[in-house]
């Protein structure tokens, strides 16, 4: 699968995981803001996910069966591969943002603050 090779390459380009205390403190700040990334499938614990766990989640999504996709709420006529590909794109985007937040990138925090604080 071409997209699978692509996201595996992207994963390798992400930085190493932040220290556990930084992952936790970032997740708590985001939870305090009621931040919830827009994803198509349930991904519990996403705010605390590390690179290896993300890779497992991406593999899980690729392997989802039609029955499992329907259990997630998709109709029988849905284009499951398209939804999986879009979900993977969203996971990678939001994980990239998480990495930047965990490293205290001001531009990343500006994105979050614009969405959740500047009303």
C-alpha positions as CSV (number, residue, x, y, z in Angstrom):
1,X,0.0,0.0,0.0
2,X,1.6,3.3,-1.2
3,X,0.1,5.4,1.6
4,X,1.4,2.9,4.2
5,X,5.0,3.4,3.0
6,X,4.5,7.1,3.0
7,X,3.3,7.3,6.6
8,X,6.0,5.0,7.8
9,X,8.5,7.4,6.2
10,X,6.9,10.3,7.9
11,X,7.0,8.5,11.2
12,X,10.7,8.1,11.0
13,X,11.1,11.9,10.6
14,X,9.3,12.7,13.8
15,X,11.5,13.6,16.8
16,X,12.1,11.1,19.6
17,X,9.4,11.1,22.2
18,X,9.4,13.9,24.7
19,X,10.1,13.0,28.3
20,X,7.2,11.3,30.1
21,X,6.6,14.3,32.4
22,X,6.5,16.7,29.4
23,X,4.0,14.4,27.6
24,X,1.8,14.4,30.7
25,X,2.0,18.1,31.4
26,X,1.2,19.0,27.8
27,X,-1.8,16.5,27.9
28,X,-3.1,18.1,31.1
29,X,-2.9,21.6,29.7
30,X,-4.7,20.5,26.6
31,X,-7.3,18.7,28.6
32,X,-7.8,21.8,30.7
33,X,-8.6,23.7,27.5
34,X,-11.0,20.8,26.5
35,X,-8.8,20.3,23.4
36,X,-9.9,17.3,21.4
37,X,-8.2,16.7,18.0
38,X,-10.6,16.1,15.1
39,X,-10.2,12.4,14.2
40,X,-12.6,10.1,12.3
41,X,-12.1,7.0,14.5
42,X,-11.9,6.7,18.3
43,X,-8.3,7.0,19.4
44,X,-8.3,6.8,23.2
45,X,-5.3,8.3,25.0
46,X,-4.2,10.3,21.9
47,X,-2.9,13.3,23.9
48,X,-0.4,11.0,25.6
49,X,0.5,8.9,22.6
50,X,4.2,8.3,21.7
51,X,5.8,7.4,18.4
52,X,5.7,3.6,18.9
53,X,2.1,3.7,20.1
54,X,1.2,5.9,17.1
55,X,2.8,3.3,14.8
56,X,0.7,0.6,16.4
57,X,-2.4,2.7,16.0
58,X,-1.7,3.3,12.3
59,X,-1.2,-0.4,11.8
60,X,-4.5,-1.1,13.6
61,X,-6.3,1.4,11.4
62,X,-4.9,-0.2,8.2
63,X,-6.1,-3.6,9.4
64,X,-9.6,-2.6,10.3
65,X,-12.2,-4.9,8.7
66,X,-15.5,-3.8,7.2
67,X,-17.3,-5.1,10.2
68,X,-15.1,-3.1,12.6
69,X,-15.5,0.1,10.4
70,X,-19.3,-0.4,10.6
71,X,-19.1,-0.8,14.4
72,X,-17.4,2.6,14.4
73,X,-20.5,4.1,12.8
74,X,-19.7,4.0,9.1
75,X,-22.4,2.8,6.7
76,X,-22.1,-0.3,4.6
77,X,-21.6,1.7,1.4
78,X,-18.9,3.9,2.8
79,X,-15.5,4.0,1.1
80,X,-13.6,2.5,4.0
81,X,-10.2,2.8,2.5
82,X,-10.8,6.5,1.9
83,X,-11.9,7.0,5.5
84,X,-8.9,5.1,6.8
85,X,-6.5,7.2,4.7
86,X,-8.1,10.4,5.9
87,X,-7.9,9.2,9.5
88,X,-4.3,8.4,9.1
89,X,-3.6,11.9,7.7
90,X,-5.4,13.4,10.7
91,X,-3.5,11.2,13.1
92,X,-0.2,12.3,11.6
93,X,-1.1,16.0,11.5
94,X,-2.3,16.0,15.1
95,X,0.7,14.0,16.3
96,X,3.0,16.4,14.6
97,X,1.2,19.3,16.4
98,X,1.5,17.4,19.7
99,X,5.3,17.0,19.1
100,X,5.6,20.7,18.6
101,X,3.5,21.5,21.6
102,X,5.6,19.1,23.8
103,X,8.7,21.0,22.6
104,X,7.1,24.3,23.6
105,X,7.0,25.6,20.0
106,X,5.3,29.0,20.3
107,X,3.7,28.8,16.8
108,X,2.1,25.4,17.8
109,X,0.7,27.0,21.0
110,X,-0.6,29.9,18.9
111,X,-2.6,27.4,16.8
112,X,-4.2,26.0,20.0
113,X,-4.7,29.3,21.7
114,X,-6.4,30.7,18.5
115,X,-8.8,27.8,18.5
116,X,-9.5,27.5,22.2
117,X,-8.7,30.8,24.0
118,X,-9.1,33.8,21.7
119,X,-12.9,33.9,21.6
